[in-house]
Amino acid sequence: MRLDMRGRLCPVPVIELARHISDVAIGETVTVLADDPAAATDIAAWCLMRDHELVSSADEGDATAYEVRRLH
């Protein structure tokens, strides 16, 4: 699953990640594409608090793609 959150300010990318994480099976990933610099901190913190894994973050043109694995 891929959530395009470009142009959306935090906390919206994290809220949408939280809303959609259960749409994928345990072990699968959700990718959040965000251009708000605060997303880097917010998504990493959300993963720690909710016990999911931030697999990677990579630049994708004008945004960063954050890949989050559902662990439970």
mmCIF file of the N, C-alpha and C atoms, coordinates in Angstrom:
data_MODEL
# 
_entry.id   MODEL 
# 
loop_
_atom_site.group_PDB 
_atom_site.id 
_atom_site.type_symbol 
_atom_site.label_atom_id 
_atom_site.label_alt_id 
_atom_site.label_comp_id 
_atom_site.label_asym_id 
_atom_site.label_entity_id 
_atom_site.label_seq_id 
_atom_site.pdbx_PDB_ins_code 
_atom_site.Cartn_x 
_atom_site.Cartn_y 
_atom_site.Cartn_z 
_atom_site.occupancy 
_atom_site.B_iso_or_equiv 
_atom_site.pdbx_formal_charge 
_atom_site.auth_seq_id 
_atom_site.auth_comp_id 
_atom_site.auth_asym_id 
_atom_site.auth_atom_id 
_atom_site.pdbx_PDB_model_num 
ATOM 1   N N  . MET A 1 1  ? 0.850  -1.167 0.000  1.00 0.00 ? 1  MET A N  1 
ATOM 2   C CA . MET A 1 1  ? 0.000  0.000  0.000  1.00 0.00 ? 1  MET A CA 1 
ATOM 3   C C  . MET A 1 1  ? 0.894  1.228  0.000  1.00 0.00 ? 1  MET A C  1 
ATOM 4   N N  . ARG A 1 2  ? 0.481  2.229  -0.726 1.00 0.00 ? 2  ARG A N  1 
ATOM 5   C CA . ARG A 1 2  ? 1.241  3.475  -0.831 1.00 0.00 ? 2  ARG A CA 1 
ATOM 6   C C  . ARG A 1 2  ? 0.298  4.645  -0.560 1.00 0.00 ? 2  ARG A C  1 
ATOM 7   N N  . LEU A 1 3  ? 0.687  5.500  0.392  1.00 0.00 ? 3  LEU A N  1 
ATOM 8   C CA . LEU A 1 3  ? -0.100 6.669  0.743  1.00 0.00 ? 3  LEU A CA 1 
ATOM 9   C C  . LEU A 1 3  ? 0.643  7.916  0.277  1.00 0.00 ? 3  LEU A C  1 
ATOM 10  N N  . ASP A 1 4  ? 0.072  8.664  -0.646 1.00 0.00 ? 4  ASP A N  1 
ATOM 11  C CA . ASP A 1 4  ? 0.701  9.882  -1.154 1.00 0.00 ? 4  ASP A CA 1 
ATOM 12  C C  . ASP A 1 4  ? 0.249  11.056 -0.295 1.00 0.00 ? 4  ASP A C  1 
ATOM 13  N N  . MET A 1 5  ? 1.139  11.503 0.591  1.00 0.00 ? 5  MET A N  1 
ATOM 14  C CA . MET A 1 5  ? 0.829  12.578 1.516  1.00 0.00 ? 5  MET A CA 1 
ATOM 15  C C  . MET A 1 5  ? 1.579  13.860 1.160  1.00 0.00 ? 5  MET A C  1 
ATOM 16  N N  . ARG A 1 6  ? 2.058  13.955 -0.082 1.00 0.00 ? 6  ARG A N  1 
ATOM 17  C CA . ARG A 1 6  ? 2.735  15.182 -0.506 1.00 0.00 ? 6  ARG A CA 1 
ATOM 18  C C  . ARG A 1 6  ? 1.766  16.357 -0.387 1.00 0.00 ? 6  ARG A C  1 
ATOM 19  N N  . GLY A 1 7  ? 2.285  17.458 0.151  1.00 0.00 ? 7  GLY A N  1 
ATOM 20  C CA . GLY A 1 7  ? 1.475  18.648 0.332  1.00 0.00 ? 7  GLY A CA 1 
ATOM 21  C C  . GLY A 1 7  ? 0.669  18.656 1.617  1.00 0.00 ? 7  GLY A C  1 
ATOM 22  N N  . ARG A 1 8  ? 0.736  17.585 2.378  1.00 0.00 ? 8  ARG A N  1 
ATOM 23  C CA . ARG A 1 8  ? -0.002 17.482 3.650  1.00 0.00 ? 8  ARG A CA 1 
ATOM 24  C C  . ARG A 1 8  ? 0.986  17.660 4.793  1.00 0.00 ? 8  ARG A C  1 
ATOM 25  N N  . LEU A 1 9  ? 0.662  18.544 5.719  1.00 0.00 ? 9  LEU A N  1 
ATOM 26  C CA . LEU A 1 9  ? 1.541  18.803 6.853  1.00 0.00 ? 9  LEU A CA 1 
ATOM 27  C C  . LEU A 1 9  ? 1.270  17.823 7.976  1.00 0.00 ? 9  LEU A C  1 
ATOM 28  N N  . CYS A 1 10 ? 2.316  17.540 8.749  1.00 0.00 ? 10 CYS A N  1 
ATOM 29  C CA . CYS A 1 10 ? 2.152  16.686 9.916  1.00 0.00 ? 10 CYS A CA 1 
ATOM 30  C C  . CYS A 1 10 ? 1.229  17.374 10.891 1.00 0.00 ? 10 CYS A C  1 
ATOM 31  N N  . PRO A 1 11 ? 0.377  16.613 11.523 1.00 0.00 ? 11 PRO A N  1 
ATOM 32  C CA . PRO A 1 11 ? 0.430  15.169 11.725 1.00 0.00 ? 11 PRO A CA 1 
ATOM 33  C C  . PRO A 1 11 ? -0.381 14.358 10.722 1.00 0.00 ? 11 PRO A C  1 
ATOM 34  N N  . VAL A 1 12 ? -0.869 14.953 9.632  1.00 0.00 ? 12 VAL A N  1 
ATOM 35  C CA . VAL A 1 12 ? -1.734 14.224 8.704  1.00 0.00 ? 12 VAL A CA 1 
ATOM 36  C C  . VAL A 1 12 ? -1.077 12.948 8.154  1.00 0.00 ? 12 VAL A C  1 
ATOM 37  N N  . PRO A 1 13 ? 0.183  12.956 7.711  1.00 0.00 ? 13 PRO A N  1 
ATOM 38  C CA . PRO A 1 13 ? 0.770  11.695 7.217  1.00 0.00 ? 13 PRO A CA 1 
ATOM 39  C C  . PRO A 1 13 ? 0.757  10.578 8.263  1.00 0.00 ? 13 PRO A C  1 
ATOM 40  N N  . VAL A 1 14 ? 1.025  10.914 9.526  1.00 0.00 ? 14 VAL A N  1 
ATOM 41  C CA . VAL A 1 14 ? 1.023  9.906  10.591 1.00 0.00 ? 14 VAL A CA 1 
ATOM 42  C C  . VAL A 1 14 ? -0.402 9.434  10.883 1.00 0.00 ? 14 VAL A C  1 
ATOM 43  N N  . ILE A 1 15 ? -1.339 10.347 10.864 1.00 0.00 ? 15 ILE A N  1 
ATOM 44  C CA . ILE A 1 15 ? -2.738 9.974  11.093 1.00 0.00 ? 15 ILE A CA 1 
ATOM 45  C C  . ILE A 1 15 ? -3.217 9.010  10.016 1.00 0.00 ? 15 ILE A C  1 
ATOM 46  N N  . GLU A 1 16 ? -2.868 9.287  8.776  1.00 0.00 ? 16 GLU A N  1 
ATOM 47  C CA . GLU A 1 16 ? -3.270 8.399  7.676  1.00 0.00 ? 16 GLU A CA 1 
ATOM 48  C C  . GLU A 1 16 ? -2.548 7.051  7.762  1.00 0.00 ? 16 GLU A C  1 
ATOM 49  N N  . LEU A 1 17 ? -1.279 7.050  8.157  1.00 0.00 ? 17 LEU A N  1 
ATOM 50  C CA . LEU A 1 17 ? -0.558 5.799  8.365  1.00 0.00 ? 17 LEU A CA 1 
ATOM 51  C C  . LEU A 1 17 ? -1.258 4.971  9.432  1.00 0.00 ? 17 LEU A C  1 
ATOM 52  N N  . ALA A 1 18 ? -1.595 5.598  10.548 1.00 0.00 ? 18 ALA A N  1 
ATOM 53  C CA . ALA A 1 18 ? -2.283 4.889  11.637 1.00 0.00 ? 18 ALA A CA 1 
ATOM 54  C C  . ALA A 1 18 ? -3.628 4.340  11.168 1.00 0.00 ? 18 ALA A C  1 
ATOM 55  N N  . ARG A 1 19 ? -4.319 5.105  10.361 1.00 0.00 ? 19 ARG A N  1 
ATOM 56  C CA . ARG A 1 19 ? -5.636 4.688  9.869  1.00 0.00 ? 19 ARG A CA 1 
ATOM 57  C C  . ARG A 1 19 ? -5.557 3.499  8.909  1.00 0.00 ? 19 ARG A C  1 
ATOM 58  N N  . HIS A 1 20 ? -4.453 3.407  8.160  1.00 0.00 ? 20 HIS A N  1 
ATOM 59  C CA . HIS A 1 20 ? -4.365 2.388  7.113  1.00 0.00 ? 20 HIS A CA 1 
ATOM 60  C C  . HIS A 1 20 ? -3.442 1.213  7.438  1.00 0.00 ? 20 HIS A C  1 
ATOM 61  N N  . ILE A 1 21 ? -2.703 1.248  8.543  1.00 0.00 ? 21 ILE A N  1 
ATOM 62  C CA . ILE A 1 21 ? -1.764 0.159  8.837  1.00 0.00 ? 21 ILE A CA 1 
ATOM 63  C C  . ILE A 1 21 ? -2.482 -1.180 8.939  1.00 0.00 ? 21 ILE A C  1 
ATOM 64  N N  . SER A 1 22 ? -3.702 -1.190 9.429  1.00 0.00 ? 22 SER A N  1 
ATOM 65  C CA . SER A 1 22 ? -4.423 -2.463 9.561  1.00 0.00 ? 22 SER A CA 1 
ATOM 66  C C  . SER A 1 22 ? -5.027 -2.935 8.236  1.00 0.00 ? 22 SER A C  1 
ATOM 67  N N  . ASP A 1 23 ? -4.875 -2.140 7.184  1.00 0.00 ? 23 ASP A N  1 
ATOM 68  C CA . ASP A 1 23 ? -5.348 -2.560 5.860  1.00 0.00 ? 23 ASP A CA 1 
ATOM 69  C C  . ASP A 1 23 ? -4.396 -3.551 5.189  1.00 0.00 ? 23 ASP A C  1 
ATOM 70  N N  . VAL A 1 24 ? -3.193 -3.691 5.743  1.00 0.00 ? 24 VAL A N  1 
ATOM 71  C CA . VAL A 1 24 ? -2.237 -4.652 5.195  1.00 0.00 ? 24 VAL A CA 1 
ATOM 72  C C  . VAL A 1 24 ? -2.048 -5.788 6.196  1.00 0.00 ? 24 VAL A C  1 
ATOM 73  N N  . ALA A 1 25 ? -1.638 -6.928 5.700  1.00 0.00 ? 25 ALA A N  1 
ATOM 74  C CA . ALA A 1 25 ? -1.413 -8.094 6.562  1.00 0.00 ? 25 ALA A CA 1 
ATOM 75  C C  . ALA A 1 25 ? -0.167 -7.885 7.422  1.00 0.00 ? 25 ALA A C  1 
ATOM 76  N N  . ILE A 1 26 ? -0.136 -8.578 8.552  1.00 0.00 ? 26 ILE A N  1 
ATOM 77  C CA . ILE A 1 26 ? 1.050  -8.549 9.410  1.00 0.00 ? 26 ILE A CA 1 
ATOM 78  C C  . ILE A 1 26 ? 2.243  -9.010 8.578  1.00 0.00 ? 26 ILE A C  1 
ATOM 79  N N  . GLY A 1 27 ? 3.324  -8.246 8.657  1.00 0.00 ? 27 GLY A N  1 
ATOM 80  C CA . GLY A 1 27 ? 4.528  -8.538 7.888  1.00 0.00 ? 27 GLY A CA 1 
ATOM 81  C C  . GLY A 1 27 ? 4.605  -7.758 6.587  1.00 0.00 ? 27 GLY A C  1 
ATOM 82  N N  . GLU A 1 28 ? 3.486  -7.203 6.139  1.00 0.00 ? 28 GLU A N  1 
ATOM 83  C CA . GLU A 1 28 ? 3.466  -6.408 4.908  1.00 0.00 ? 28 GLU A CA 1 
ATOM 84  C C  . GLU A 1 28 ? 3.788  -4.951 5.249  1.00 0.00 ? 28 GLU A C  1 
ATOM 85  N N  . THR A 1 29 ? 3.983  -4.132 4.218  1.00 0.00 ? 29 THR A N  1 
ATOM 86  C CA . THR A 1 29 ? 4.388  -2.750 4.447  1.00 0.00 ? 29 THR A CA 1 
ATOM 87  C C  . THR A 1 29 ? 3.403  -1.741 3.871  1.00 0.00 ? 29 THR A C  1 
ATOM 88  N N  . VAL A 1 30 ? 3.466  -0.571 4.462  1.00 0.00 ? 30 VAL A N  1 
ATOM 89  C CA . VAL A 1 30 ? 2.779  0.625  3.959  1.00 0.00 ? 30 VAL A CA 1 
ATOM 90  C C  . VAL A 1 30 ? 3.880  1.635  3.671  1.00 0.00 ? 30 VAL A C  1 
ATOM 91  N N  . THR A 1 31 ? 3.846  2.232  2.504  1.00 0.00 ? 31 THR A N  1 
ATOM 92  C CA . THR A 1 31 ? 4.795  3.279  2.158  1.00 0.00 ? 31 THR A CA 1 
ATOM 93  C C  . THR A 1 31 ? 4.078  4.615  2.203  1.00 0.00 ? 31 THR A C  1 
ATOM 94  N N  . VAL A 1 32 ? 4.656  5.544  2.953  1.00 0.00 ? 32 VAL A N  1 
ATOM 95  C CA . VAL A 1 32 ? 4.109  6.896  3.062  1.00 0.00 ? 32 VAL A CA 1 
ATOM 96  C C  . VAL A 1 32 ? 5.046  7.820  2.302  1.00 0.00 ? 32 VAL A C  1 
ATOM 97  N N  . LEU A 1 33 ? 4.509  8.502  1.299  1.00 0.00 ? 33 LEU A N  1 
ATOM 98  C CA . LEU A 1 33 ? 5.270  9.472  0.526  1.00 0.00 ? 33 LEU A CA 1 
ATOM 99  C C  . LEU A 1 33 ? 4.918  10.846 1.066  1.00 0.00 ? 33 LEU A C  1 
ATOM 100 N N  . ALA A 1 34 ? 5.901  11.534 1.659  1.00 0.00 ? 34 ALA A N  1 
ATOM 101 C CA . ALA A 1 34 ? 5.642  12.815 2.314  1.00 0.00 ? 34 ALA A CA 1 
ATOM 102 C C  . ALA A 1 34 ? 6.749  13.811 1.987  1.00 0.00 ? 34 ALA A C  1 
ATOM 103 N N  . ASP A 1 35 ? 6.344  15.083 1.857  1.00 0.00 ? 35 ASP A N  1 
ATOM 104 C CA . ASP A 1 35 ? 7.326  16.142 1.611  1.00 0.00 ? 35 ASP A CA 1 
ATOM 105 C C  . ASP A 1 35 ? 7.478  17.091 2.798  1.00 0.00 ? 35 ASP A C  1 
ATOM 106 N N  . ASP A 1 36 ? 6.761  16.855 3.873  1.00 0.00 ? 36 ASP A N  1 
ATOM 107 C CA . ASP A 1 36 ? 6.909  17.651 5.087  1.00 0.00 ? 36 ASP A CA 1 
ATOM 108 C C  . ASP A 1 36 ? 8.124  17.130 5.856  1.00 0.00 ? 36 ASP A C  1 
ATOM 109 N N  . PRO A 1 37 ? 9.141  17.967 6.103  1.00 0.00 ? 37 PRO A N  1 
ATOM 110 C CA . PRO A 1 37 ? 10.328 17.496 6.821  1.00 0.00 ? 37 PRO A CA 1 
ATOM 111 C C  . PRO A 1 37 ? 10.011 16.897 8.197  1.00 0.00 ? 37 PRO A C  1 
ATOM 112 N N  . ALA A 1 38 ? 8.941  17.329 8.837  1.00 0.00 ? 38 ALA A N  1 
ATOM 113 C CA . ALA A 1 38 ? 8.572  16.801 10.155 1.00 0.00 ? 38 ALA A CA 1 
ATOM 114 C C  . ALA A 1 38 ? 8.159  15.335 10.084 1.00 0.00 ? 38 ALA A C  1 
ATOM 115 N N  . ALA A 1 39 ? 7.810  14.850 8.910  1.00 0.00 ? 39 ALA A N  1 
ATOM 116 C CA . ALA A 1 39 ? 7.384  13.454 8.774  1.00 0.00 ? 39 ALA A CA 1 
ATOM 117 C C  . ALA A 1 39 ? 8.488  12.488 9.195  1.00 0.00 ? 39 ALA A C  1 
ATOM 118 N N  . ALA A 1 40 ? 9.731  12.831 8.958  1.00 0.00 ? 40 ALA A N  1 
ATOM 119 C CA . ALA A 1 40 ? 10.838 11.937 9.324  1.00 0.00 ? 40 ALA A CA 1 
ATOM 120 C C  . ALA A 1 40 ? 10.814 11.627 10.817 1.00 0.00 ? 40 ALA A C  1 
ATOM 121 N N  . THR A 1 41 ? 10.680 12.637 11.628 1.00 0.00 ? 41 THR A N  1 
ATOM 122 C CA . THR A 1 41 ? 10.635 12.455 13.077 1.00 0.00 ? 41 THR A CA 1 
ATOM 123 C C  . THR A 1 41 ? 9.326  11.815 13.513 1.00 0.00 ? 41 THR A C  1 
ATOM 124 N N  . ASP A 1 42 ? 8.227  12.313 12.955 1.00 0.00 ? 42 ASP A N  1 
ATOM 125 C CA . ASP A 1 42 ? 6.904  11.852 13.386 1.00 0.00 ? 42 ASP A CA 1 
ATOM 126 C C  . ASP A 1 42 ? 6.668  10.381 13.050 1.00 0.00 ? 42 ASP A C  1 
ATOM 127 N N  . ILE A 1 43 ? 7.031  9.956  11.862 1.00 0.00 ? 43 ILE A N  1 
ATOM 128 C CA . ILE A 1 43 ? 6.809  8.560  11.465 1.00 0.00 ? 43 ILE A CA 1 
ATOM 129 C C  . ILE A 1 43 ? 7.705  7.628  12.273 1.00 0.00 ? 43 ILE A C  1 
ATOM 130 N N  . ALA A 1 44 ? 8.961  8.017  12.462 1.00 0.00 ? 44 ALA A N  1 
ATOM 131 C CA . ALA A 1 44 ? 9.870  7.189  13.278 1.00 0.00 ? 44 ALA A CA 1 
ATOM 132 C C  . ALA A 1 44 ? 9.356  7.058  14.706 1.00 0.00 ? 44 ALA A C  1 
ATOM 133 N N  . ALA A 1 45 ? 8.895  8.159  15.291 1.00 0.00 ? 45 ALA A N  1 
ATOM 134 C CA . ALA A 1 45 ? 8.368  8.130  16.661 1.00 0.00 ? 45 ALA A CA 1 
ATOM 135 C C  . ALA A 1 45 ? 7.098  7.280  16.738 1.00 0.00 ? 45 ALA A C  1 
ATOM 136 N N  . TRP A 1 46 ? 6.221  7.400  15.750 1.00 0.00 ? 46 TRP A N  1 
ATOM 137 C CA . TRP A 1 46 ? 4.980  6.618  15.732 1.00 0.00 ? 46 TRP A CA 1 
ATOM 138 C C  . TRP A 1 46 ? 5.311  5.127  15.679 1.00 0.00 ? 46 TRP A C  1 
ATOM 139 N N  . CYS A 1 47 ? 6.285  4.754  14.850 1.00 0.00 ? 47 CYS A N  1 
ATOM 140 C CA . CYS A 1 47 ? 6.671  3.343  14.756 1.00 0.00 ? 47 CYS A CA 1 
ATOM 141 C C  . CYS A 1 47 ? 7.166  2.815  16.104 1.00 0.00 ? 47 CYS A C  1 
ATOM 142 N N  . LEU A 1 48 ? 7.961  3.591  16.800 1.00 0.00 ? 48 LEU A N  1 
ATOM 143 C CA . LEU A 1 48 ? 8.444  3.166  18.122 1.00 0.00 ? 48 LEU A CA 1 
ATOM 144 C C  . LEU A 1 48 ? 7.296  3.039  19.120 1.00 0.00 ? 48 LEU A C  1 
ATOM 145 N N  . MET A 1 49 ? 6.403  4.008  19.133 1.00 0.00 ? 49 MET A N  1 
ATOM 146 C CA . MET A 1 49 ? 5.298  3.988  20.092 1.00 0.00 ? 49 MET A CA 1 
ATOM 147 C C  . MET A 1 49 ? 4.301  2.875  19.807 1.00 0.00 ? 49 MET A C  1 
ATOM 148 N N  . ARG A 1 50 ? 4.102  2.539  18.542 1.00 0.00 ? 50 ARG A N  1 
ATOM 149 C CA . ARG A 1 50 ? 3.100  1.547  18.156 1.00 0.00 ? 50 ARG A CA 1 
ATOM 150 C C  . ARG A 1 50 ? 3.694  0.183  17.843 1.00 0.00 ? 50 ARG A C  1 
ATOM 151 N N  . ASP A 1 51 ? 5.012  0.054  18.026 1.00 0.00 ? 51 ASP A N  1 
ATOM 152 C CA . ASP A 1 51 ? 5.710  -1.211 17.820 1.00 0.00 ? 51 ASP A CA 1 
ATOM 153 C C  . ASP A 1 51 ? 5.550  -1.750 16.395 1.00 0.00 ? 51 ASP A C  1 
ATOM 154 N N  . HIS A 1 52 ? 5.810  -0.873 15.427 1.00 0.00 ? 52 HIS A N  1 
ATOM 155 C CA . HIS A 1 52 ? 5.924  -1.269 14.024 1.00 0.00 ? 52 HIS A CA 1 
ATOM 156 C C  . HIS A 1 52 ? 7.338  -0.918 13.589 1.00 0.00 ? 52 HIS A C  1 
ATOM 157 N N  . GLU A 1 53 ? 7.764  -1.414 12.440 1.00 0.00 ? 53 GLU A N  1 
ATOM 158 C CA . GLU A 1 53 ? 9.141  -1.234 11.998 1.00 0.00 ? 53 GLU A CA 1 
ATOM 159 C C  . GLU A 1 53 ? 9.235  -0.224 10.860 1.00 0.00 ? 53 GLU A C  1 
ATOM 160 N N  . LEU A 1 54 ? 10.066 0.804  11.052 1.00 0.00 ? 54 LEU A N  1 
ATOM 161 C CA . LEU A 1 54 ? 10.408 1.703  9.956  1.00 0.00 ? 54 LEU A CA 1 
ATOM 162 C C  . LEU A 1 54 ? 11.519 1.014  9.179  1.00 0.00 ? 54 LEU A C  1 
ATOM 163 N N  . VAL A 1 55 ? 11.166 0.432  8.055  1.00 0.00 ? 55 VAL A N  1 
ATOM 164 C CA . VAL A 1 55 ? 12.097 -0.381 7.270  1.00 0.00 ? 55 VAL A CA 1 
ATOM 165 C C  . VAL A 1 55 ? 13.115 0.489  6.568  1.00 0.00 ? 55 VAL A C  1 
ATOM 166 N N  . SER A 1 56 ? 12.646 1.583  5.959  1.00 0.00 ? 56 SER A N  1 
ATOM 167 C CA . SER A 1 56 ? 13.553 2.441  5.199  1.00 0.00 ? 56 SER A CA 1 
ATOM 168 C C  . SER A 1 56 ? 12.915 3.797  4.958  1.00 0.00 ? 56 SER A C  1 
ATOM 169 N N  . SER A 1 57 ? 13.773 4.729  4.619  1.00 0.00 ? 57 SER A N  1 
ATOM 170 C CA . SER A 1 57 ? 13.320 6.019  4.115  1.00 0.00 ? 57 SER A CA 1 
ATOM 171 C C  . SER A 1 57 ? 14.261 6.381  2.979  1.00 0.00 ? 57 SER A C  1 
ATOM 172 N N  . ALA A 1 58 ? 13.681 6.831  1.879  1.00 0.00 ? 58 ALA A N  1 
ATOM 173 C CA . ALA A 1 58 ? 14.484 7.117  0.692  1.00 0.00 ? 58 ALA A CA 1 
ATOM 174 C C  . ALA A 1 58 ? 13.893 8.308  -0.053 1.00 0.00 ? 58 ALA A C  1 
ATOM 175 N N  . ASP A 1 59 ? 14.793 9.155  -0.544 1.00 0.00 ? 59 ASP A N  1 
ATOM 176 C CA . ASP A 1 59 ? 14.345 10.283 -1.353 1.00 0.00 ? 59 ASP A CA 1 
ATOM 177 C C  . ASP A 1 59 ? 13.701 9.782  -2.634 1.00 0.00 ? 59 ASP A C  1 
ATOM 178 N N  . GLU A 1 60 ? 12.585 10.408 -2.975 1.00 0.00 ? 60 GLU A N  1 
ATOM 179 C CA . GLU A 1 60 ? 11.891 10.119 -4.231 1.00 0.00 ? 60 GLU A CA 1 
ATOM 180 C C  . GLU A 1 60 ? 11.518 11.441 -4.871 1.00 0.00 ? 60 GLU A C  1 
ATOM 181 N N  . GLY A 1 61 ? 12.488 12.050 -5.518 1.00 0.00 ? 61 GLY A N  1 
ATOM 182 C CA . GLY A 1 61 ? 12.236 13.332 -6.149 1.00 0.00 ? 61 GLY A CA 1 
ATOM 183 C C  . GLY A 1 61 ? 12.003 14.418 -5.116 1.00 0.00 ? 61 GLY A C  1 
ATOM 184 N N  . ASP A 1 62 ? 10.794 14.956 -5.097 1.00 0.00 ? 62 ASP A N  1 
ATOM 185 C CA . ASP A 1 62 ? 10.457 16.072 -4.213 1.00 0.00 ? 62 ASP A CA 1 
ATOM 186 C C  . ASP A 1 62 ? 9.968  15.622 -2.844 1.00 0.00 ? 62 ASP A C  1 
ATOM 187 N N  . ALA A 1 63 ? 10.021 14.345 -2.557 1.00 0.00 ? 63 ALA A N  1 
ATOM 188 C CA . ALA A 1 63 ? 9.484  13.814 -1.307 1.00 0.00 ? 63 ALA A CA 1 
ATOM 189 C C  . ALA A 1 63 ? 10.362 12.674 -0.795 1.00 0.00 ? 63 ALA A C  1 
ATOM 190 N N  . THR A 1 64 ? 9.984  12.169 0.371  1.00 0.00 ? 64 THR A N  1 
ATOM 191 C CA . THR A 1 64 ? 10.657 11.003 0.948  1.00 0.00 ? 64 THR A CA 1 
ATOM 192 C C  . THR A 1 64 ? 9.638  9.891  1.105  1.00 0.00 ? 64 THR A C  1 
ATOM 193 N N  . ALA A 1 65 ? 10.052 8.674  0.752  1.00 0.00 ? 65 ALA A N  1 
ATOM 194 C CA . ALA A 1 65 ? 9.198  7.495  0.917  1.00 0.00 ? 65 ALA A CA 1 
ATOM 195 C C  . ALA A 1 65 ? 9.621  6.769  2.180  1.00 0.00 ? 65 ALA A C  1 
ATOM 196 N N  . TYR A 1 66 ? 8.682  6.614  3.108  1.00 0.00 ? 66 TYR A N  1 
ATOM 197 C CA . TYR A 1 66 ? 8.923  5.917  4.377  1.00 0.00 ? 66 TYR A CA 1 
ATOM 198 C C  . TYR A 1 66 ? 8.194  4.581  4.300  1.00 0.00 ? 66 TYR A C  1 
ATOM 199 N N  . GLU A 1 67 ? 8.948  3.489  4.385  1.00 0.00 ? 67 GLU A N  1 
ATOM 200 C CA . GLU A 1 67 ? 8.363  2.160  4.329  1.00 0.00 ? 67 GLU A CA 1 
ATOM 201 C C  . GLU A 1 67 ? 8.221  1.619  5.748  1.00 0.00 ? 67 GLU A C  1 
ATOM 202 N N  . VAL A 1 68 ? 6.986  1.302  6.133  1.00 0.00 ? 68 VAL A N  1 
ATOM 203 C CA . VAL A 1 68 ? 6.675  0.854  7.490  1.00 0.00 ? 68 VAL A CA 1 
ATOM 204 C C  . VAL A 1 68 ? 6.087  -0.553 7.432  1.00 0.00 ? 68 VAL A C  1 
ATOM 205 N N  . ARG A 1 69 ? 6.696  -1.482 8.185  1.00 0.00 ? 69 ARG A N  1 
ATOM 206 C CA . ARG A 1 69 ? 6.217  -2.863 8.242  1.00 0.00 ? 69 ARG A CA 1 
ATOM 207 C C  . ARG A 1 69 ? 5.276  -3.030 9.439  1.00 0.00 ? 69 ARG A C  1 
ATOM 208 N N  . ARG A 1 70 ? 4.112  -3.606 9.181  1.00 0.00 ? 70 ARG A N  1 
ATOM 209 C CA . ARG A 1 70 ? 3.166  -3.915 10.248 1.00 0.00 ? 70 ARG A CA 1 
ATOM 210 C C  . ARG A 1 70 ? 3.666  -5.150 10.994 1.00 0.00 ? 70 ARG A C  1 
ATOM 211 N N  . LEU A 1 71 ? 3.816  -5.041 12.304 1.00 0.00 ? 71 LEU A N  1 
ATOM 212 C CA . LEU A 1 71 ? 4.341  -6.155 13.104 1.00 0.00 ? 71 LEU A CA 1 
ATOM 213 C C  . LEU A 1 71 ? 3.285  -6.869 13.932 1.00 0.00 ? 71 LEU A C  1 
ATOM 214 N N  . HIS A 1 72 ? 2.106  -6.310 14.061 1.00 0.00 ? 72 HIS A N  1 
ATOM 215 C CA . HIS A 1 72 ? 1.061  -6.960 14.852 1.00 0.00 ? 72 HIS A CA 1 
ATOM 216 C C  . HIS A 1 72 ? -0.297 -6.497 14.397 1.00 0.00 ? 72 HIS A C  1 
# 
